[in-house]
């Protein structure tokens, strides 16, 4: 997705969001409204995990976002813009429906993603993955290369 400098209608902005969800993108969609208010949707593998509109967060932000008329947007992959994952946020399908943009085809994608969910956390520098069956596995951190003046010294 390219950054947009011209104003897009609310419908076009929602098209951009739905496209990112369908592609299972991870990152942050930034929207600058026509009156220069900041809107952001944080996506993780196509799921909306957080959203904001000005100082509003979560479901209250969704209510405010519905009032947008136009804006410009940009998407930054792999960037989670200072918003934490919200626990009380409805599903992506429900959020899009609240915004007046229902997408029934996302139901299949969402059910697939929830059936293969693997929670992960960082514990003492190592990524710990907890699977749906309750088992956990530890992925050791990668050892960094030793460099001197741009050359690898040890491996």
Secondary structure, DSSP 8 states (H G I E B T S, - for coil): -----S-EEHHHHHHHHHHHHHTT--EEEEEEETT--EEEEEEETTEEEEEEETTEETHHHHHHHTT--EEEEEEEET---S----TT---HHHHHHHTT---TTHHHHHHHHHHT--EEEEETTEEEEE-TTS-EEEE------EEETTEEEE-
